Amino acid sequence: MFWEYQFLYEQKLLHHHLYFYKNNLIENVRADTAGSAKYISEHKNKNDAAIASKLSAKIYNLDILASNIEDEKENATRFLIMGKPVLQPVLGKDKYITSFLFKLKSKPAALYQSLGGFAINGVNLTKLQSYPEKNSFTSYFFLCDLDGHIDEPKIQKSLEELGLHCEDFHVLGVFPADKFREK
């Protein structure tokens, strides 16, 4: 490979680690993949490259130097479209995902205590990701996905228990679970 520095979004680094290692590349983490492509197009340094979509390459008039460089071919990227009004499927026989954001009260073992309601009610959490509150190392928001619909009694009980430990809580939405998840 002839480029030296890669500009990429942090999450992409996790999916392309072997490619970086095998090609002795230096990563430079950026805010997002499209922004990385834009940076490359504006600075025109032949030693730089970006990991981004084909659409980004087209928009910013960039050559695609390598494709399919992910470590795991079965990786999938999810996108969440947010807006108003909130649309939520009516509870039926389908499988659903509920996504929500919460901030815990600042106390010892808060996360451990807050998750107990999900275990007691048999609710499967499929994602739990923390994000530090702006300019803080002591306050975090958590993004969570669970298997189920917010109108199911066991989900309602679990979220009610979580609410006892929260300073802030927002349901982002309820979505039909894609068949892809059944692999």
C-alpha positions in Angstrom: 0.0 0.0 0.0 1.3 3.5 -0.7 -0.6 5.5 1.9 0.7 6.0 5.3 -2.0 7.6 7.4 -5.7 6.4 7.7 -8.4 8.8 8.9 -11.4 7.0 10.3 -14.1 7.0 12.8 -13.2 5.2 16.1 -15.7 2.4 15.6 -14.2 1.6 12.2 -10.9 1.0 13.9 -12.3 -2.0 15.7 -13.6 -3.5 12.5 -10.4 -3.1 10.5 -7.6 -3.8 13.0 -6.0 -6.7 11.0 -5.9 -4.6 7.8 -4.0 -1.8 9.7 -1.7 -4.3 11.3 -0.9 -6.3 8.0 -0.3 -3.0 6.1 1.6 -1.2 8.8 -0.7 1.7 8.7 -1.1 4.5 11.3 -4.6 5.3 12.3 -5.9 8.8 13.0 -9.3 8.8 14.6 -11.8 11.3 13.3 -15.5 12.1 14.3 -17.0 10.2 11.4 -16.2 8.4 8.1 -17.8 11.0 5.8 -15.9 13.8 7.5 -12.7 11.8 7.1 -13.3 11.5 3.4 -14.0 15.2 3.2 -10.8 15.9 5.0 -8.8 13.8 2.5 -10.4 15.6 -0.4 -9.6 19.0 1.0 -6.0 18.3 2.1 -4.9 16.2 -0.9 -2.0 14.6 0.8 -1.1 11.4 -1.2 0.1 9.7 2.0 -3.4 9.9 3.6 -6.5 7.8 3.0 -9.9 7.4 4.7 -12.1 4.4 5.5 -15.5 5.6 4.2 -18.4 4.5 2.1 -18.5 4.4 -1.7 -21.0 7.2 -1.6 -18.4 9.4 0.3 -15.8 8.6 -2.4 -18.3 9.7 -5.0 -19.3 12.8 -3.2 -15.7 13.9 -2.5 -14.3 12.7 -5.8 -11.9 10.2 -4.2 -10.4 7.0 -5.6 -11.3 3.7 -3.9 -7.9 2.1 -3.0 -9.2 -1.0 -1.4 -12.6 -2.6 -0.7 -13.9 -5.2 1.7 -11.1 -4.6 4.3 -13.2 -5.5 7.4 -11.8 -8.1 9.7 -15.1 -10.0 10.0 -17.1 -10.4 6.8 -20.4 -10.8 8.7 -20.1 -7.3 10.4 -23.2 -5.2 10.0 -23.7 -1.4 10.6 -27.0 -0.3 12.0 -28.5 3.2 11.4 -31.0 4.9 13.5 -33.3 7.5 11.9 -34.7 9.9 14.5 -37.4 12.5 14.1 -40.8 13.7 15.1 -43.5 12.5 15.3 -42.6 9.3 17.2 -43.9 6.3 15.3 -44.0 3.0 17.1 -45.4 -0.3 15.9 -48.4 -1.7 17.7 -47.5 -4.8 19.8 -48.2 -7.9 17.9 -46.6 -11.3 17.4 -43.5 -9.9 15.7 -40.1 -9.5 17.5 -39.2 -6.0 18.5 -36.2 -4.0 19.7 -36.7 -1.1 22.2 -33.9 1.5 22.3 -33.5 4.0 25.1 -31.0 6.4 26.7 -30.5 6.8 30.4 -28.3 8.6 32.9 -27.9 7.1 36.4 -27.9 8.9 39.7 -24.4 9.2 41.0 -24.0 6.5 43.6 -21.8 3.5 44.2 -22.8 0.4 42.2 -25.5 2.4 40.3 -25.2 0.5 37.0 -25.2 -2.9 38.8 -28.3 -2.0 40.7 -30.1 -0.5 37.8 -29.8 -3.6 35.6 -31.4 -6.0 38.2 -34.9 -5.4 37.0 -34.0 -6.8 33.5 -32.5 -10.0 35.0 -35.5 -10.5 37.4 -38.0 -10.1 34.5 -36.0 -12.2 32.0 -35.4 -9.3 29.6 -32.4 -9.7 27.2 -30.3 -6.6 26.8 -28.6 -6.7 23.4 -26.6 -3.4 23.6 -25.3 -1.4 26.5 -22.9 1.4 25.6 -21.7 4.3 27.8 -21.0 7.8 26.7 -19.4 10.4 29.1 -21.5 13.5 29.7 -19.8 16.6 28.1 -16.7 17.6 30.0 -17.2 14.9 32.7 -15.4 11.7 33.9 -18.0 11.0 36.6 -21.3 11.2 34.7 -22.3 8.9 31.9 -25.3 8.4 29.5 -26.0 4.8 28.5 -27.5 3.7 25.2 -29.3 0.4 25.6 -31.2 -1.9 23.2 -33.4 -4.8 24.5 -35.3 -7.6 22.9 -39.0 -6.7 23.3 -41.7 -4.1 22.9 -42.2 -1.3 25.4 -45.9 -2.4 25.8 -45.0 -5.9 27.1 -45.5 -6.2 30.9 -42.1 -7.6 31.6 -40.5 -4.7 29.6 -42.6 -2.1 31.5 -41.6 -3.6 34.9 -37.9 -3.7 33.9 -38.0 0.0 32.8 -39.9 1.0 35.9 -37.2 -0.6 38.0 -34.5 1.1 36.0 -36.3 4.5 36.4 -35.8 4.3 40.2 -32.0 4.6 39.6 -32.1 7.2 36.8 -31.6 10.9 36.8 -32.7 11.0 33.1 -34.4 8.6 30.8 -35.6 8.7 27.2 -37.1 6.0 25.0 -35.6 6.5 21.5 -38.0 4.1 19.8 -39.5 0.6 19.3 -38.6 -1.1 16.1 -39.5 -4.4 14.4 -36.5 -6.7 14.8 -34.9 -7.5 11.5 -34.6 -11.2 10.5 -30.9 -10.6 10.2 -30.7 -10.8 14.0 -31.8 -14.4 13.9 -28.5 -15.6 12.4 
